[in-house]
Amino acid sequence: MDNTIVKRNALLSQTVIKGLQSRNMSGYYAASRDEALALALSLIPKGSTVTMGGSMSAQEIGLVEAVKGPDYRFIDRDAYADKRAAMLAAYDADVFLCSANAMTEDGILVNIDGNANRVSAIAQGPKKVVVIAGMNKVCKDLDSAMKRARNVAAPINAQRFGLSTPCAKTGACMDCKSPDTICCQFLITRYSRHKDRIHVILVNDSLGF
């Protein structure tokens, strides 16, 4: 990565971290994927029950593979015949892993969901939430963060899941009411009433969508 971008990311991350702290959330900066993985694991005590919402970012730093190991009790939705049971089990987990579709420079998190299992777990349930977010997710303000979530993250995810939505065909949000829409629930996390429940690791990399 270009040194100018590295410097910019390091400086901008400090602004975001201050914003997160002002919102009762904890923020961290990792200079690399390996550093992000080590930092994430330091926040997850061995023996913890761990689950996740769909997160390419957590997969890309190797976190998902790590928590599937013998040191943790991983709730794997894919291993459940009853998906609802897996989603309900997530609410009582020690740690919930996820990313953000976008976030603002002053520490507001934005997430869009289709089934609401991810956004509902971020909002309430698991004892701790660990968010892995590449610096590509950081936007100037809430308006630009919402636009990123709807016009970048949502179309790519719709394409990735093979869904028949207008955004999957055009690459941009059409504010649709398609049966396949994944933009059913919007969660804006502007403050956490429970101090140190939400931990955000900003990574000096482009992760996820």
ZITABEL-V767327 format. One record per helix or strand. SS is the DSSP state (H for helix, E for strand). FROM is the first residue (numbers start at 1). LEN is the number of residues. Records with the same first field share a line. If there is no record, write none. Layout:
BEGIN
SS->FROM-LEN ; FROM-LEN
END
This chain:
BEGIN
H->3-20 ; 33-10 ; 56-5 ; 63-5 ; 77-3 ; 83-8 ; 117-7 ; 135-3 ; 142-19 ; 166-5
E->26-5 ; 49-4 ; 73-2 ; 95-4 ; 102-3 ; 109-5 ; 128-7 ; 138-2 ; 185-5 ; 198-6
END
